[in-house]
Structures are given as structure tokens and as C-alpha cells.
Amino acid sequence: MNKADVRALPSMPLQSPTFPRGPYKFFDRQYMIVSYETDADAIRALLPEPLEPDGNVVSFQWLDLPDGEGFGAYAAAAQTIPCKFKGESCVFISQMVVDNCPPLAGGREIWGYPMKHGQPVLKVTGDTLTGNLVYAGQRVATGTMVYKHDAFDAGNIARAEEMLKRTQVTLKIIPDIDGKPAIAQLVGVNFTNITVKGAWTGPARLELIPSVNAPFADLPIRKIIGGKQFVTDMTLPYGRVLHDYLAK
């Protein structure tokens, strides 16, 4: 294998790359998002500068991703924090858990998504949309939401599109061979080709259980605001560097 062959590889290992080149299309991607008020001091502690807090309402979300090009089918859970970067309203992805290797590796290596491996599940049980997250054999989050109670609210589609178009920000840390950071960046990501097939809102509940290696409860629940459910097709393109911590 020559130098050009190596440079053409999309990922490791060379015999069977973990993920192909993007961009990556997703179909029938479903979200359940539970928003809640938390402590302002806790938010500030988890936002890397130069990001600034944008209120005290954060979200826990479950995702069911049955058809992701190059990644396959998987589920995910994440905690997100609204923030501002140079005056732009963004959302910082604080923690994520997924159950499949290709999106875990690609998410971390390309975009800096803070992914770890666990067992998130999003499904409909009777009349309830339910989310559960197990990490290291322990249940660390459970969420529930009414199922499509406002099915005729046309405004939900526009609000969902607006939310999905907002810039996602991640903290990408990749060490060099000596253990020191080779990459330390804030990365911005914007979904494209967004088609919202359905969107609903309604009452929701959320429980977060303290866990040392999945510390979602470090943003404690003070008041539940409500739930959102989306079903969407979209494209995940490559991102851009917003801030380089290693630049002189």
C-alpha cells in the first residue's frame, strides 16, 4: 500500500474501514426531547469557554436511527445545553451514548461528538413514547412522553425545522502519540437537507440517576418544561472549526 492509498482511506482499519466517507444521509430519524430547568452554576461549569450560557433550560434526548448511510441502524441518547458563540444561538452537545461502533468511532473522530458506548432505547409502549438509557449495567435515565396528542398542530413542523437547523457545537479532543492534545477545538455542525415528516409536543417526564461515568444527573432537574417528538430525514455533513484551543 503506497502513500496515496493510505491518504485515500476513510478510516481505520485499512482492511475494513469502520466508516466510509461522508456526507451521511439519515432516514426516518426519530427524536424524543425532554426539556427541563436546571442550575445556572451547573451549566456554566460544563460549558467550555468561549461559549456562553443561553438560559437555564437544557434537554435530554433519545434518538432512534434505523437507517444511517455508512453507519447502519442504532440508537443514541444525549444531553444538550443551549449556548451562544459570538452572539449566535447554538446548542452544545455535552454527553452522548450510542450502541453501535461505526457511529461511535466516526462521531468522535470526525465531529468530536462526546460518544460513549451504552444501551439507549426509544420505543412506543402502549400510549406512551418511552426512552431508557443503561450504562455499565445501570439505568441512568428514563423519559416518557404522551404519544402524538397534538397531531393536528401544523406549527410543530416549522418549530422542529428551526430547532434542527441550529448549529450544534462539540468539544473535539484527540490526543497525540505522546498523550498531549493533537486537536483541541470547538466544532460547529449544521444538518442539511432537513425534511420533517412529523412533529409533536406534549407533557413529558424525566428521571436522571447519578452515575460516575454517565453523569447526566450533574445537570439536576428542577422543573420539567415538556417534550418534543420529531421524525425526520436529514444529511450530516462535515463540520467546521469554530475555535482552536491550540492556536497561538
C-alpha positions as CSV (number, residue, x, y, z in Angstrom):
1,M,0.0,0.0,0.0
2,N,1.5,3.3,-1.1
3,K,1.2,6.8,0.3
4,A,-1.7,7.7,-2.0
5,D,-3.6,4.6,-0.9
6,V,-3.1,5.5,2.8
7,R,-4.4,9.0,2.2
8,A,-7.5,7.7,0.4
9,L,-8.6,5.6,3.4
10,P,-11.7,7.0,5.0
11,S,-10.9,5.4,8.4
12,M,-9.2,2.5,10.2
13,P,-8.5,-0.4,9.9
14,L,-7.2,-0.4,6.4
15,Q,-8.7,-3.9,5.6
16,S,-12.2,-2.9,6.6
17,P,-12.7,0.9,7.3
18,T,-15.0,1.4,10.3
19,F,-17.0,4.1,8.4
20,P,-17.0,5.4,4.8
21,R,-16.6,9.0,3.6
22,G,-19.5,11.4,4.1
23,P,-21.7,13.2,3.9
24,Y,-24.0,10.9,5.7
25,K,-27.8,10.6,5.0
26,F,-30.3,9.6,7.6
27,F,-33.9,8.4,7.0
28,D,-36.8,8.2,9.5
29,R,-34.6,9.5,12.3
30,Q,-36.8,9.9,15.4
31,Y,-36.2,12.1,18.4
32,M,-37.8,12.4,21.8
33,I,-36.5,15.5,23.6
34,V,-37.4,16.4,27.2
35,S,-36.5,19.9,28.2
36,Y,-36.1,21.0,31.8
37,E,-34.8,23.8,34.0
38,T,-31.6,23.2,35.8
39,D,-29.0,25.2,37.9
40,A,-27.2,28.1,36.2
41,D,-23.9,27.3,38.0
42,A,-24.0,23.7,36.8
43,I,-24.5,24.9,33.2
44,R,-21.6,27.3,33.5
45,A,-19.3,24.6,34.8
46,L,-20.0,22.3,31.8
47,L,-19.7,24.9,29.0
48,P,-16.1,25.3,27.7
49,E,-15.2,28.9,27.0
50,P,-15.7,31.0,24.9
51,L,-19.2,29.5,24.8
52,E,-21.7,31.5,26.9
53,P,-24.9,30.1,28.6
54,D,-28.2,30.9,27.0
55,G,-30.7,30.5,29.8
56,N,-31.2,27.7,32.3
57,V,-33.2,25.2,30.2
58,V,-31.4,22.1,28.9
59,S,-32.6,19.0,27.2
60,F,-32.2,15.2,27.4
61,Q,-32.9,13.4,24.1
62,W,-33.3,9.9,22.8
63,L,-32.8,9.1,19.1
64,D,-33.8,6.0,17.1
65,L,-31.8,5.9,13.9
66,P,-33.0,2.9,11.8
67,D,-31.2,3.9,8.5
68,G,-28.0,5.9,8.6
69,E,-25.9,5.6,5.5
70,G,-22.5,4.1,6.3
71,F,-23.4,3.7,10.0
72,G,-26.3,1.3,9.9
73,A,-29.1,1.1,12.5
74,Y,-28.5,2.3,16.0
75,A,-29.9,4.3,19.0
76,A,-28.5,7.2,20.9
77,A,-29.1,9.4,23.9
78,A,-27.6,12.9,24.5
79,Q,-27.7,15.8,26.9
80,T,-27.7,19.3,25.2
81,I,-27.1,22.8,26.5
82,P,-28.3,25.9,24.7
83,C,-25.5,28.4,24.4
84,K,-24.1,31.4,22.4
85,F,-21.0,31.6,20.3
86,K,-20.1,35.1,19.2
87,G,-23.8,36.1,19.6
88,E,-25.1,33.1,17.6
89,S,-27.6,30.8,19.3
90,C,-26.2,27.3,19.3
91,V,-26.6,24.1,21.2
92,F,-23.6,22.4,23.0
93,I,-23.6,18.6,22.9
94,S,-22.4,17.8,26.4
95,Q,-22.7,14.0,26.5
96,M,-23.8,11.2,24.2
97,V,-24.2,7.4,24.4
98,V,-24.7,5.1,21.4
99,D,-25.0,1.3,20.9
100,N,-23.1,0.8,17.6
101,C,-19.4,1.0,16.8
102,P,-19.3,2.9,13.4
103,P,-21.3,6.0,14.5
104,L,-19.4,6.0,17.8
105,A,-16.0,6.0,16.1
106,G,-17.0,8.3,13.3
107,G,-18.8,10.7,15.6
108,R,-15.8,11.1,17.9
109,E,-13.1,11.1,15.2
110,I,-14.8,13.4,12.7
111,W,-17.0,15.8,14.6
112,G,-15.9,15.4,18.2
113,Y,-19.3,14.1,19.4
114,P,-18.8,13.1,23.0
115,M,-19.9,9.5,22.4
116,K,-19.5,6.5,24.8
117,H,-21.0,3.0,24.4
118,G,-24.1,2.1,26.3
119,Q,-27.7,0.9,25.7
120,P,-30.2,3.7,24.8
121,V,-33.7,2.6,23.7
122,L,-36.5,4.7,22.3
123,K,-39.8,3.0,21.6
124,V,-43.6,3.3,21.8
125,T,-45.1,1.3,24.7
126,G,-48.9,1.4,24.6
127,D,-49.9,5.0,24.6
128,T,-46.5,6.3,25.7
129,L,-43.3,7.2,23.9
130,T,-40.6,5.8,26.2
131,G,-36.8,6.3,26.4
132,N,-34.4,4.3,28.6
133,L,-30.6,4.5,28.9
134,V,-28.5,1.9,30.6
135,Y,-24.7,2.4,31.1
136,A,-22.4,-0.1,32.7
137,G,-25.4,-2.2,33.6
138,Q,-27.1,0.6,35.5
139,R,-30.2,2.5,34.4
140,V,-29.1,6.2,34.3
141,A,-32.1,7.9,32.5
142,T,-35.7,7.2,31.9
143,G,-38.1,9.5,29.9
144,T,-41.7,9.3,28.9
145,M,-44.0,11.5,26.7
146,V,-47.6,11.3,25.6
147,Y,-47.9,9.9,22.1
148,K,-48.9,12.3,19.3
149,H,-51.6,14.2,21.4
150,D,-51.3,17.3,19.2
151,A,-51.2,15.6,15.8
152,F,-53.0,18.5,14.0
153,D,-50.8,21.3,15.2
154,A,-49.2,22.4,11.8
155,G,-46.8,24.8,13.6
156,N,-44.9,21.9,15.1
157,I,-43.2,21.2,11.7
158,A,-41.8,24.7,11.4
159,R,-40.6,24.8,15.0
160,A,-38.9,21.4,14.6
161,E,-37.1,22.6,11.4
162,E,-35.9,25.7,13.2
163,M,-34.5,23.6,16.1
164,L,-32.8,21.1,13.8
165,K,-31.1,23.9,11.8
166,R,-29.5,25.4,14.8
167,T,-25.7,25.0,14.9
168,Q,-24.5,22.1,17.1
169,V,-21.2,22.6,18.9
170,T,-18.9,19.9,20.2
171,L,-15.6,19.9,22.1
172,K,-13.2,17.8,20.0
173,I,-10.2,16.4,21.9
174,I,-7.9,14.0,20.1
175,P,-4.5,13.2,21.8
176,D,-1.2,12.9,20.0
177,I,1.1,9.9,20.3
178,D,2.7,11.4,23.4
179,G,-0.7,11.9,25.1
180,K,-0.7,15.6,24.7
181,P,-3.6,17.1,22.6
182,A,-3.1,17.0,18.9
183,I,-6.5,18.5,18.3
184,A,-8.4,20.7,20.8
185,Q,-11.3,22.5,19.0
186,L,-14.8,23.7,19.3
187,V,-16.5,22.3,16.2
188,G,-19.7,23.6,14.6
189,V,-22.1,21.2,12.7
190,N,-25.2,22.1,10.8
191,F,-27.6,19.5,9.4
192,T,-28.7,19.9,5.8
193,N,-31.5,18.6,3.5
194,I,-33.8,18.5,6.5
195,T,-37.3,17.1,5.9
196,V,-39.5,16.9,8.9
197,K,-42.0,14.1,8.4
198,G,-43.8,14.6,11.7
199,A,-43.5,16.7,14.9
200,W,-45.5,16.6,18.1
201,T,-45.3,18.2,21.5
202,G,-46.8,17.3,24.9
203,P,-46.3,16.6,28.6
204,A,-43.3,14.6,29.5
205,R,-41.4,13.3,32.4
206,L,-37.7,12.6,33.0
207,E,-35.6,10.8,35.7
208,L,-31.8,11.0,35.9
209,I,-29.9,8.7,38.2
210,P,-26.4,9.6,39.4
211,S,-23.6,7.6,37.7
212,V,-19.9,8.3,37.8
213,N,-19.2,7.5,34.2
214,A,-22.5,8.7,32.7
215,P,-23.0,11.8,34.9
216,F,-26.2,13.2,33.2
217,A,-27.6,14.0,36.7
218,D,-24.9,16.6,37.2
219,L,-27.4,18.9,35.5
220,P,-30.2,18.3,38.0
221,I,-33.9,18.5,37.2
222,R,-35.6,21.5,38.8
223,K,-38.7,21.7,36.6
224,I,-39.9,19.8,33.5
225,I,-40.8,22.1,30.7
226,G,-42.2,19.5,28.2
227,G,-41.5,17.0,25.5
228,K,-41.0,17.0,21.7
229,Q,-41.1,14.2,19.2
230,F,-39.7,14.5,15.6
231,V,-39.4,12.1,12.7
232,T,-37.0,13.4,10.0
233,D,-34.8,12.7,7.1
234,M,-31.5,14.8,7.0
235,T,-27.9,14.9,5.9
236,L,-25.0,15.1,8.4
237,P,-22.2,16.9,6.5
238,Y,-18.7,17.6,7.7
239,G,-18.3,20.4,10.3
240,R,-16.0,23.4,10.7
241,V,-13.7,24.7,13.4
242,L,-15.2,27.5,15.5
243,H,-12.3,27.8,18.0
244,D,-8.8,26.3,18.2
245,Y,-7.5,25.9,21.7
246,L,-4.0,25.1,20.5
247,A,-3.7,28.1,18.2
248,K,-1.1,30.7,19.2
